[in-house]
Amino acid sequence: MGSTLREGLRSGFKTTWILGKVIFPVTLIVTLLQSTPVLPWLMDLLSPVMGLFGLPGEAAIPLVLGNVLNLYAGIGAILSLPLSVKEVFILAVMLSFSHNLFIESGVAAKSGVKLWLIVLVRLGLAVGSAAAIHLLWQGGEEEAHYGLAAGAGNAEGSALWEGIKRGFFGVVQTAVIVIPLMVAIQIMKDKRWLDVFSKKMAPVTRFLGLGENTALALTAGLIFGMAYGAGVLLRSIREEGVSRRDASVVFIFLAACHAVIEDTLVFAPLGIPVLPLFLLRLSAAVLLTVAVSQCWKDVSQTGRKDWSHDYRSPL
């Protein structure tokens, strides 16, 4: 148990360091831009588009950073913006569905799934959910408070000092969530609970209209995500002889609901209700996957030998 804890802590601190190198500079830069003409100009330019989702123009910054870089870059940008609870929640939902778009969609493409399909699903879910929340939710107009980072934003002083404090507290809050999470994941690995959980997933895969050989891929994506879990995902699809249709449906599910624990908890410091965020992602994934499975019947039982033929052209 001692070695498991040490490895989990090492992984947690390493992950925090990697994420902190994104969160800190992004938060600092966006905070500094608030005192220049650049941000107001960008706000005016993008306000018409962002207005469709009930967001101000500067909300485009975390959306762009989150999609081009990763989720933590988007969160770092949010920490530097004065937004309402509703606006932060809409951004959190959009970024949950559509972040790290190039890398994570590329993982899907490596398994033989059509790249355009995954990108379309993720962007469609982000845009559709944001528009629905904007139209249906009448509350959340109060200002969002970003936990430890909130005090940094209210302090007097230069924009540079304010940005440094916001970035620092953003990294601290990330560490509070990420380190225990990495320890828990390490315990799951060492105890081989992932294999046990995969076996328990058989009824779920049947409900989703998938073969039981997709259980390990689905489990890895749910727990580790499409980027961190890429190795397990791709290997399990190849070794288990998952058909092209089933692999596509698995990635459609994961497009809406991957790394569901980590990618939900990281939004907790933003002061938004994370349970509705979790339920929204999970319900969207289940409904979309069941619908696709019903419309797209698997007419063949593709084995490992056929896999190389089916997956030779991801585009």
C-alpha positions as YAML, in Angstrom:
chain: A
units: angstrom
residues:
- id: 1
  name: MET
  ca: [0.00, 0.00, 0.00]
- id: 2
  name: GLY
  ca: [2.91, 2.31, 0.75]
- id: 3
  name: SER
  ca: [4.31, 2.01, -2.77]
- id: 4
  name: THR
  ca: [0.85, 2.59, -4.23]
- id: 5
  name: LEU
  ca: [0.45, 5.77, -2.20]
- id: 6
  name: ARG
  ca: [3.92, 7.00, -3.17]
- id: 7
  name: GLU
  ca: [3.29, 6.33, -6.85]
- id: 8
  name: GLY
  ca: [-0.12, 7.99, -6.67]
- id: 9
  name: LEU
  ca: [1.32, 11.08, -4.98]
- id: 10
  name: ARG
  ca: [4.17, 11.21, -7.49]
- id: 11
  name: SER
  ca: [1.70, 10.99, -10.34]
- id: 12
  name: GLY
  ca: [-0.52, 13.61, -8.70]
- id: 13
  name: PHE
  ca: [2.30, 16.12, -8.20]
- id: 14
  name: LYS
  ca: [3.59, 15.45, -11.71]
- id: 15
  name: THR
  ca: [0.14, 16.00, -13.20]
- id: 16
  name: THR
  ca: [-0.33, 19.16, -11.12]
- id: 17
  name: TRP
  ca: [3.02, 20.47, -12.37]
- id: 18
  name: ILE
  ca: [2.06, 19.78, -15.98]
- id: 19
  name: LEU
  ca: [-1.35, 21.40, -15.57]
- id: 20
  name: GLY
  ca: [0.03, 24.27, -13.54]
- id: 21
  name: LYS
  ca: [2.36, 25.18, -16.41]
- id: 22
  name: VAL
  ca: [-0.81, 25.77, -18.43]
- id: 23
  name: ILE
  ca: [-3.14, 27.28, -15.84]
- id: 24
  name: PHE
  ca: [-0.70, 29.81, -14.36]
- id: 25
  name: PRO
  ca: [0.51, 31.53, -17.56]
- id: 26
  name: VAL
  ca: [-2.93, 31.47, -19.17]
- id: 27
  name: THR
  ca: [-4.54, 33.07, -16.10]
- id: 28
  name: LEU
  ca: [-1.77, 35.67, -15.91]
- id: 29
  name: ILE
  ca: [-1.91, 36.56, -19.61]
- id: 30
  name: VAL
  ca: [-5.70, 36.88, -19.74]
- id: 31
  name: THR
  ca: [-5.68, 39.00, -16.56]
- id: 32
  name: LEU
  ca: [-3.08, 41.31, -18.10]
- id: 33
  name: LEU
  ca: [-5.10, 41.56, -21.31]
- id: 34
  name: GLN
  ca: [-8.03, 42.90, -19.32]
- id: 35
  name: SER
  ca: [-6.08, 46.13, -18.75]
- id: 36
  name: THR
  ca: [-5.28, 46.57, -22.47]
- id: 37
  name: PRO
  ca: [-7.44, 47.45, -25.52]
- id: 38
  name: VAL
  ca: [-7.03, 43.91, -26.86]
- id: 39
  name: LEU
  ca: [-9.68, 42.22, -24.74]
- id: 40
  name: PRO
  ca: [-12.39, 44.88, -25.31]
- id: 41
  name: TRP
  ca: [-11.72, 44.69, -29.06]
- id: 42
  name: LEU
  ca: [-12.03, 40.91, -29.01]
- id: 43
  name: MET
  ca: [-15.21, 41.16, -26.94]
- id: 44
  name: ASP
  ca: [-16.86, 43.49, -29.46]
- id: 45
  name: LEU
  ca: [-15.81, 41.21, -32.33]
- id: 46
  name: LEU
  ca: [-17.19, 38.01, -30.83]
- id: 47
  name: SER
  ca: [-20.17, 39.32, -28.87]
- id: 48
  name: PRO
  ca: [-22.76, 38.50, -31.58]
- id: 49
  name: VAL
  ca: [-21.71, 34.84, -31.70]
- id: 50
  name: MET
  ca: [-21.32, 34.44, -27.95]
- id: 51
  name: GLY
  ca: [-24.65, 36.16, -27.43]
- id: 52
  name: LEU
  ca: [-26.40, 33.17, -29.02]
- id: 53
  name: PHE
  ca: [-25.38, 31.19, -25.92]
- id: 54
  name: GLY
  ca: [-26.01, 33.96, -23.40]
- id: 55
  name: LEU
  ca: [-22.28, 34.63, -23.03]
- id: 56
  name: PRO
  ca: [-20.22, 37.83, -23.24]
- id: 57
  name: GLY
  ca: [-17.65, 38.23, -25.98]
- id: 58
  name: GLU
  ca: [-14.66, 37.48, -23.75]
- id: 59
  name: ALA
  ca: [-16.09, 34.02, -23.07]
- id: 60
  name: ALA
  ca: [-14.62, 33.02, -26.43]
- id: 61
  name: ILE
  ca: [-11.16, 33.06, -24.82]
- id: 62
  name: PRO
  ca: [-11.66, 30.01, -22.55]
- id: 63
  name: LEU
  ca: [-13.55, 28.23, -25.33]
- id: 64
  name: VAL
  ca: [-10.72, 28.68, -27.82]
- id: 65
  name: LEU
  ca: [-7.99, 27.82, -25.31]
- id: 66
  name: GLY
  ca: [-9.91, 24.81, -24.00]
- id: 67
  name: ASN
  ca: [-10.45, 23.38, -27.47]
- id: 68
  name: VAL
  ca: [-7.02, 24.14, -28.91]
- id: 69
  name: LEU
  ca: [-5.01, 23.32, -25.75]
- id: 70
  name: ASN
  ca: [-6.86, 21.51, -22.97]
- id: 71
  name: LEU
  ca: [-9.52, 21.78, -20.30]
- id: 72
  name: TYR
  ca: [-7.18, 23.35, -17.78]
- id: 73
  name: ALA
  ca: [-6.21, 26.17, -20.11]
- id: 74
  name: GLY
  ca: [-9.90, 26.98, -20.46]
- id: 75
  name: ILE
  ca: [-10.37, 26.91, -16.70]
- id: 76
  name: GLY
  ca: [-7.36, 29.19, -16.26]
- id: 77
  name: ALA
  ca: [-8.99, 31.71, -18.59]
- id: 78
  name: ILE
  ca: [-12.33, 31.48, -16.77]
- id: 79
  name: LEU
  ca: [-10.57, 32.29, -13.48]
- id: 80
  name: SER
  ca: [-9.55, 35.66, -14.90]
- id: 81
  name: LEU
  ca: [-13.03, 36.70, -16.12]
- id: 82
  name: PRO
  ca: [-15.89, 38.26, -14.10]
- id: 83
  name: LEU
  ca: [-18.82, 36.00, -15.02]
- id: 84
  name: SER
  ca: [-22.15, 34.96, -13.55]
- id: 85
  name: VAL
  ca: [-22.83, 31.45, -12.23]
- id: 86
  name: LYS
  ca: [-24.98, 30.72, -15.29]
- id: 87
  name: GLU
  ca: [-22.28, 31.91, -17.69]
- id: 88
  name: VAL
  ca: [-19.61, 29.80, -15.96]
- id: 89
  name: PHE
  ca: [-21.92, 26.78, -15.97]
- id: 90
  name: ILE
  ca: [-22.57, 27.18, -19.72]
- id: 91
  name: LEU
  ca: [-18.82, 27.42, -20.35]
- id: 92
  name: ALA
  ca: [-18.22, 24.37, -18.15]
- id: 93
  name: VAL
  ca: [-20.78, 22.34, -20.09]
- id: 94
  name: MET
  ca: [-19.35, 23.41, -23.45]
- id: 95
  name: LEU
  ca: [-15.79, 22.65, -22.38]
- id: 96
  name: SER
  ca: [-16.83, 19.30, -20.89]
- id: 97
  name: PHE
  ca: [-18.16, 18.20, -24.26]
- id: 98
  name: SER
  ca: [-15.54, 19.91, -26.39]
- id: 99
  name: HIS
  ca: [-11.99, 20.29, -25.06]
- id: 100
  name: ASN
  ca: [-8.55, 19.19, -26.22]
- id: 101
  name: LEU
  ca: [-10.32, 18.69, -29.52]
- id: 102
  name: PHE
  ca: [-7.36, 17.89, -31.74]
- id: 103
  name: ILE
  ca: [-5.57, 15.37, -29.51]
- id: 104
  name: GLU
  ca: [-8.61, 13.51, -28.19]
- id: 105
  name: SER
  ca: [-10.33, 13.37, -31.56]
- id: 106
  name: GLY
  ca: [-7.05, 12.17, -33.02]
- id: 107
  name: VAL
  ca: [-7.07, 9.23, -30.60]
- id: 108
  name: ALA
  ca: [-10.48, 8.25, -31.95]
- id: 109
  name: ALA
  ca: [-9.18, 8.52, -35.51]
- id: 110
  name: LYS
  ca: [-6.29, 6.17, -34.68]
- id: 111
  name: SER
  ca: [-8.82, 3.49, -33.80]
- id: 112
  name: GLY
  ca: [-10.36, 3.79, -37.24]
- id: 113
  name: VAL
  ca: [-13.33, 5.97, -36.24]
- id: 114
  name: LYS
  ca: [-14.13, 8.77, -38.65]
- id: 115
  name: LEU
  ca: [-12.46, 11.95, -37.41]
- id: 116
  name: TRP
  ca: [-15.20, 14.22, -38.70]
- id: 117
  name: LEU
  ca: [-17.82, 12.19, -36.84]
- id: 118
  name: ILE
  ca: [-16.22, 12.66, -33.40]
- id: 119
  name: VAL
  ca: [-15.54, 16.36, -34.01]
- id: 120
  name: LEU
  ca: [-19.11, 16.88, -35.18]
- id: 121
  name: VAL
  ca: [-20.55, 15.06, -32.14]
- id: 122
  name: ARG
  ca: [-18.44, 16.98, -29.64]
- id: 123
  name: LEU
  ca: [-19.04, 20.41, -31.15]
- id: 124
  name: GLY
  ca: [-22.71, 19.63, -31.69]
- id: 125
  name: LEU
  ca: [-23.18, 18.63, -28.05]
- id: 126
  name: ALA
  ca: [-21.33, 21.74, -26.86]
- id: 127
  name: VAL
  ca: [-23.33, 24.15, -29.00]
- id: 128
  name: GLY
  ca: [-26.69, 22.43, -28.50]
- id: 129
  name: SER
  ca: [-26.38, 22.13, -24.72]
- id: 130
  name: ALA
  ca: [-25.22, 25.74, -24.34]
- id: 131
  name: ALA
  ca: [-28.17, 27.05, -26.35]
- id: 132
  name: ALA
  ca: [-30.61, 24.88, -24.38]
- id: 133
  name: ILE
  ca: [-29.27, 26.02, -20.99]
- id: 134
  name: HIS
  ca: [-29.36, 29.66, -22.09]
- id: 135
  name: LEU
  ca: [-33.01, 29.36, -23.10]
- id: 136
  name: LEU
  ca: [-34.30, 27.11, -20.32]
- id: 137
  name: TRP
  ca: [-32.40, 28.23, -17.18]
- id: 138
  name: GLN
  ca: [-33.73, 31.50, -15.82]
- id: 139
  name: GLY
  ca: [-31.50, 31.68, -12.72]
- id: 140
  name: GLY
  ca: [-27.78, 31.86, -12.02]
- id: 141
  name: GLU
  ca: [-27.45, 35.61, -12.54]
- id: 142
  name: GLU
  ca: [-25.38, 36.13, -9.39]
- id: 143
  name: GLU
  ca: [-21.64, 36.62, -9.77]
- id: 144
  name: ALA
  ca: [-19.55, 33.44, -9.70]
- id: 145
  name: HIS
  ca: [-16.99, 33.17, -6.91]
- id: 146
  name: TYR
  ca: [-13.88, 31.19, -7.75]
- id: 147
  name: GLY
  ca: [-13.00, 29.83, -4.31]
- id: 148
  name: LEU
  ca: [-9.43, 30.76, -3.35]
- id: 149
  name: ALA
  ca: [-8.99, 32.71, -6.58]
- id: 150
  name: ALA
  ca: [-11.89, 35.00, -5.72]
- id: 151
  name: GLY
  ca: [-9.90, 36.86, -3.09]
- id: 152
  name: ALA
  ca: [-7.10, 37.46, -5.55]
- id: 153
  name: GLY
  ca: [-9.43, 39.17, -7.99]
- id: 154
  name: ASN
  ca: [-10.72, 41.63, -5.40]
- id: 155
  name: ALA
  ca: [-7.37, 42.82, -4.14]
- id: 156
  name: GLU
  ca: [-6.03, 46.23, -5.08]
- id: 157
  name: GLY
  ca: [-2.78, 46.50, -6.93]
- id: 158
  name: SER
  ca: [-1.33, 46.11, -10.39]
- id: 159
  name: ALA
  ca: [-2.77, 43.82, -13.02]
- id: 160
  name: LEU
  ca: [0.48, 41.85, -12.93]
- id: 161
  name: TRP
  ca: [0.21, 41.15, -9.20]
- id: 162
  name: GLU
  ca: [-3.47, 40.31, -9.53]
- id: 163
  name: GLY
  ca: [-2.72, 37.88, -12.37]
- id: 164
  name: ILE
  ca: [0.06, 36.21, -10.37]
- id: 165
  name: LYS
  ca: [-2.25, 35.68, -7.39]
- id: 166
  name: ARG
  ca: [-5.10, 34.38, -9.55]
- id: 167
  name: GLY
  ca: [-2.76, 31.96, -11.31]
- id: 168
  name: PHE
  ca: [-1.20, 30.76, -8.06]
- id: 169
  name: PHE
  ca: [-4.51, 30.06, -6.35]
- id: 170
  name: GLY
  ca: [-5.82, 28.42, -9.51]
- id: 171
  name: VAL
  ca: [-2.91, 25.96, -9.41]
- id: 172
  name: VAL
  ca: [-3.42, 25.32, -5.68]
- id: 173
  name: GLN
  ca: [-7.08, 24.49, -6.20]
- id: 174
  name: THR
  ca: [-6.21, 22.18, -9.07]
- id: 175
  name: ALA
  ca: [-3.69, 20.35, -6.87]
- id: 176
  name: VAL
  ca: [-6.30, 19.86, -4.14]
- id: 177
  name: ILE
  ca: [-8.47, 17.97, -6.66]
- id: 178
  name: VAL
  ca: [-5.92, 16.29, -8.93]
- id: 179
  name: ILE
  ca: [-3.54, 14.78, -6.32]
- id: 180
  name: PRO
  ca: [-6.18, 12.76, -4.41]
- id: 181
  name: LEU
  ca: [-7.70, 11.75, -7.74]
- id: 182
  name: MET
  ca: [-4.37, 10.41, -9.03]
- id: 183
  name: VAL
  ca: [-3.89, 8.48, -5.78]
- id: 184
  name: ALA
  ca: [-7.34, 6.91, -6.20]
- id: 185
  name: ILE
  ca: [-6.59, 5.98, -9.81]
- id: 186
  name: GLN
  ca: [-3.27, 4.40, -8.80]
- id: 187
  name: ILE
  ca: [-5.05, 2.30, -6.17]
- id: 188
  name: MET
  ca: [-7.52, 1.15, -8.83]
- id: 189
  name: LYS
  ca: [-4.65, 0.15, -11.09]
- id: 190
  name: ASP
  ca: [-2.69, -1.76, -8.44]
- id: 191
  name: LYS
  ca: [-5.75, -3.52, -7.05]
- id: 192
  name: ARG
  ca: [-6.82, -4.43, -10.59]
- id: 193
  name: TRP
  ca: [-10.23, -2.98, -9.86]
- id: 194
  name: LEU
  ca: [-10.35, -1.77, -13.46]
- id: 195
  name: ASP
  ca: [-10.55, -5.36, -14.71]
- id: 196
  name: VAL
  ca: [-13.27, -6.16, -12.18]
- id: 197
  name: PHE
  ca: [-15.20, -3.05, -13.12]
- id: 198
  name: SER
  ca: [-14.94, -3.96, -16.80]
- id: 199
  name: LYS
  ca: [-16.62, -7.31, -16.13]
- id: 200
  name: LYS
  ca: [-19.42, -5.54, -14.28]
- id: 201
  name: MET
  ca: [-19.93, -3.32, -17.31]
- id: 202
  name: ALA
  ca: [-21.36, -6.14, -19.44]
- id: 203
  name: PRO
  ca: [-25.04, -5.26, -18.73]
- id: 204
  name: VAL
  ca: [-24.25, -1.62, -19.50]
- id: 205
  name: THR
  ca: [-22.67, -2.42, -22.85]
- id: 206
  name: ARG
  ca: [-25.68, -4.54, -23.79]
- id: 207
  name: PHE
  ca: [-28.05, -1.71, -22.84]
- id: 208
  name: LEU
  ca: [-26.04, 0.67, -25.01]
- id: 209
  name: GLY
  ca: [-26.28, -1.74, -27.93]
- id: 210
  name: LEU
  ca: [-22.61, -2.70, -27.81]
- id: 211
  name: GLY
  ca: [-20.78, -6.00, -27.71]
- id: 212
  name: GLU
  ca: [-19.37, -7.19, -24.39]
- id: 213
  name: ASN
  ca: [-15.86, -6.96, -25.86]
- id: 214
  name: THR
  ca: [-16.16, -3.15, -25.63]
- id: 215
  name: ALA
  ca: [-16.31, -3.18, -21.80]
- id: 216
  name: LEU
  ca: [-12.61, -2.52, -21.19]
- id: 217
  name: ALA
  ca: [-12.43, 0.31, -23.75]
- id: 218
  name: LEU
  ca: [-15.55, 1.91, -22.30]
- id: 219
  name: THR
  ca: [-14.24, 1.60, -18.75]
- id: 220
  name: ALA
  ca: [-10.82, 3.04, -19.59]
- id: 221
  name: GLY
  ca: [-12.38, 6.01, -21.37]
- id: 222
  name: LEU
  ca: [-14.84, 6.69, -18.55]
- id: 223
  name: ILE
  ca: [-12.16, 6.64, -15.87]
- id: 224
  name: PHE
  ca: [-8.99, 7.89, -17.58]
- id: 225
  name: GLY
  ca: [-10.34, 9.82, -20.57]
- id: 226
  name: MET
  ca: [-9.47, 9.68, -24.25]
- id: 227
  name: ALA
  ca: [-6.02, 11.24, -23.88]
- id: 228
  name: TYR
  ca: [-4.70, 9.63, -20.66]
- id: 229
  name: GLY
  ca: [-6.50, 6.38, -21.43]
- id: 230
  name: ALA
  ca: [-5.47, 6.28, -25.09]
- id: 231
  name: GLY
  ca: [-3.11, 3.33, -24.65]
- id: 232
  name: VAL
  ca: [-5.67, 1.11, -22.94]
- id: 233
  name: LEU
  ca: [-8.42, 2.26, -25.29]
- id: 234
  name: LEU
  ca: [-6.59, 1.51, -28.53]
- id: 235
  name: ARG
  ca: [-5.04, -1.73, -27.29]
- id: 236
  name: SER
  ca: [-8.36, -3.10, -26.02]
- id: 237
  name: ILE
  ca: [-10.11, -2.27, -29.29]
- id: 238
  name: ARG
  ca: [-7.46, -4.15, -31.25]
- id: 239
  name: GLU
  ca: [-6.99, -7.11, -28.92]
- id: 240
  name: GLU
  ca: [-10.69, -7.64, -28.20]
- id: 241
  name: GLY
  ca: [-11.59, -7.58, -31.89]
- id: 242
  name: VAL
  ca: [-14.06, -4.71, -31.53]
- id: 243
  name: SER
  ca: [-15.93, -4.05, -34.77]
- id: 244
  name: ARG
  ca: [-15.69, -0.74, -36.53]
- id: 245
  name: ARG
  ca: [-19.31, 0.03, -35.75]
- id: 246
  name: ASP
  ca: [-18.89, -0.72, -32.03]
- id: 247
  name: ALA
  ca: [-15.67, 1.29, -31.83]
- id: 248
  name: SER
  ca: [-17.45, 4.26, -33.40]
- id: 249
  name: VAL
  ca: [-20.34, 4.00, -30.95]
- id: 250
  name: VAL
  ca: [-17.91, 3.69, -28.00]
- id: 251
  name: PHE
  ca: [-16.18, 6.90, -29.03]
- id: 252
  name: ILE
  ca: [-19.51, 8.65, -29.54]
- id: 253
  name: PHE
  ca: [-20.33, 7.77, -25.92]
- id: 254
  name: LEU
  ca: [-16.91, 8.88, -24.71]
- id: 255
  name: ALA
  ca: [-17.14, 12.10, -26.72]
- id: 256
  name: ALA
  ca: [-19.92, 13.11, -24.33]
- id: 257
  name: CYS
  ca: [-18.76, 11.40, -21.16]
- id: 258
  name: HIS
  ca: [-15.05, 10.58, -20.84]
- id: 259
  name: ALA
  ca: [-12.92, 11.01, -17.70]
- id: 260
  name: VAL
  ca: [-16.25, 11.76, -16.10]
- id: 261
  name: ILE
  ca: [-14.93, 12.02, -12.52]
- id: 262
  name: GLU
  ca: [-11.85, 14.14, -13.19]
- id: 263
  name: ASP
  ca: [-13.40, 16.37, -15.86]
- id: 264
  name: THR
  ca: [-16.35, 17.10, -13.57]
- id: 265
  name: LEU
  ca: [-14.47, 17.71, -10.32]
- id: 266
  name: VAL
  ca: [-12.00, 20.15, -11.87]
- id: 267
  name: PHE
  ca: [-14.86, 22.62, -12.28]
- id: 268
  name: ALA
  ca: [-15.64, 22.59, -8.53]
- id: 269
  name: PRO
  ca: [-13.33, 25.58, -7.77]
- id: 270
  name: LEU
  ca: [-15.39, 27.70, -10.20]
- id: 271
  name: GLY
  ca: [-18.32, 27.76, -7.80]
- id: 272
  name: ILE
  ca: [-20.83, 25.98, -10.03]
- id: 273
  name: PRO
  ca: [-23.06, 22.98, -9.21]
- id: 274
  name: VAL
  ca: [-21.06, 19.97, -10.44]
- id: 275
  name: LEU
  ca: [-23.76, 17.33, -9.93]
- id: 276
  name: PRO
  ca: [-26.01, 18.77, -12.68]
- id: 277
  name: LEU
  ca: [-22.92, 18.95, -14.90]
- id: 278
  name: PHE
  ca: [-22.19, 15.27, -14.27]
- id: 279
  name: LEU
  ca: [-25.81, 14.21, -14.85]
- id: 280
  name: LEU
  ca: [-26.04, 16.28, -18.04]
- id: 281
  name: ARG
  ca: [-22.94, 14.66, -19.52]
- id: 282
  name: LEU
  ca: [-23.99, 11.15, -18.52]
- id: 283
  name: SER
  ca: [-27.57, 11.47, -19.75]
- id: 284
  name: ALA
  ca: [-26.46, 13.03, -23.04]
- id: 285
  name: ALA
  ca: [-23.96, 10.18, -23.57]
- id: 286
  name: VAL
  ca: [-26.52, 7.45, -22.83]
- id: 287
  name: LEU
  ca: [-29.33, 8.94, -24.91]
- id: 288
  name: LEU
  ca: [-27.09, 9.68, -27.89]
- id: 289
  name: THR
  ca: [-25.40, 6.27, -27.78]
- id: 290
  name: VAL
  ca: [-28.67, 4.32, -27.52]
- id: 291
  name: ALA
  ca: [-30.13, 6.33, -30.40]
- id: 292
  name: VAL
  ca: [-27.08, 5.73, -32.62]
- id: 293
  name: SER
  ca: [-26.99, 2.03, -31.70]
- id: 294
  name: GLN
  ca: [-30.64, 1.60, -32.65]
- id: 295
  name: CYS
  ca: [-30.16, 3.38, -35.97]
- id: 296
  name: TRP
  ca: [-26.84, 1.73, -36.79]
- id: 297
  name: LYS
  ca: [-27.12, -2.01, -36.48]
- id: 298
  name: ASP
  ca: [-23.93, -4.06, -36.55]
- id: 299
  name: VAL
  ca: [-24.48, -6.46, -39.47]
- id: 300
  name: SER
  ca: [-21.13, -8.22, -39.07]
- id: 301
  name: GLN
  ca: [-19.14, -9.78, -36.28]
- id: 302
  name: THR
  ca: [-15.69, -8.38, -36.97]
- id: 303
  name: GLY
  ca: [-12.82, -10.25, -35.39]
- id: 304
  name: ARG
  ca: [-9.20, -9.27, -34.88]
- id: 305
  name: LYS
  ca: [-8.19, -10.40, -38.33]
- id: 306
  name: ASP
  ca: [-10.82, -8.20, -39.96]
- id: 307
  name: TRP
  ca: [-9.94, -5.29, -37.68]
- id: 308
  name: SER
  ca: [-6.88, -4.24, -39.69]
- id: 309
  name: HIS
  ca: [-8.99, -4.08, -42.83]
- id: 310
  name: ASP
  ca: [-11.84, -2.13, -41.24]
- id: 311
  name: TYR
  ca: [-9.57, 0.40, -39.57]
- id: 312
  name: ARG
  ca: [-6.97, 1.03, -42.22]
- id: 313
  name: SER
  ca: [-8.55, 4.35, -43.28]
- id: 314
  name: PRO
  ca: [-9.53, 6.60, -40.35]
- id: 315
  name: LEU
  ca: [-10.58, 9.40, -42.69]
...
